[in-house]
Amino acid sequence: MNTVVVAANLGCLKAFRVAETPTRGRKLELIDDVEFPEAHTRVHDKFTDSAGRFKANAGMGAMGPVTAMARSEALHAEHEQQKRLIKLVADRIETVLQQEKPEAWSFAASSEIHQAILKELPKDLRYRALLRVHSDLTKIPGNELLAYFKPAWAA
């Protein structure tokens, strides 16, 4: 069976093709390894002064009142950044799956973002997910990663 394994978080994505070997059984071949640098920029760095304070009342400027981002607006910006990153990860997963055209695929992401990523995928791809692991496995080496998905191939 043509199968793909995807492990993702908001900072990176790794996709593997499951290959059958005549002597050693299944092994994973890396087909995509992507870093998302946007995930490593902090909203805090964008909207604070040099001392790290959020500017809520900036006073008067040459053109009138100067408005600056308050803490609540920064929290909203963090939420928006997370939504953008989830969409970015889902788009990359969709691209990989369209290129590989697997019969089934397995997916691992932390429980905080797992469902949000799947919701961004088209229904036909979402329903072909054979096994869903609610854990961030992006730092697990490929040869060890296969053990987390063995139940998908049992039978």
Steps between C-alpha positions, in 0.01 A plus 500: 500500500630846406515683836640830631580600860491870596631647826443872552503787744468873436874529435568208269357213301653166409342263252610144433411236245454153649712261295497122515840334507533130417715418803421757769130571455386861497723805509441874465648708219507877559312680221452845654666689786387860536571767760251783547708800619185700571441275801822616660417871497326617812213745488645650817811609307290676238281702734714601798750776562869431567428433868239238411195703601180512298420858410137568586504879494756650269382864531492766230704494185558756225193372314272468806448222755735207466332164557702200601418139563374415847554162666155370400570586138831315520318190624267527204804531272649182651175315431498625141862393454413150624206480257728602212758239597235227523381591150862498375563152645170365360578641154839328502345169607247532218781565249697195616194274490400623154853431370531156660136392445500246786215258553518587870711715728575542869536827687665614824473844660460627854147487634483883513519531121413152371129558429554854371745376236270216393205741468700704247548196274248399233255232618629231264852532645375528857302177476792303354704558818556143617645579843505829690752546781445792737866563574779715358731246336699739281822446697477119494748347250337333200612149593331535843193683370361192331435338840238765582300405190524118511131457599407648163658204319406221736269245342 
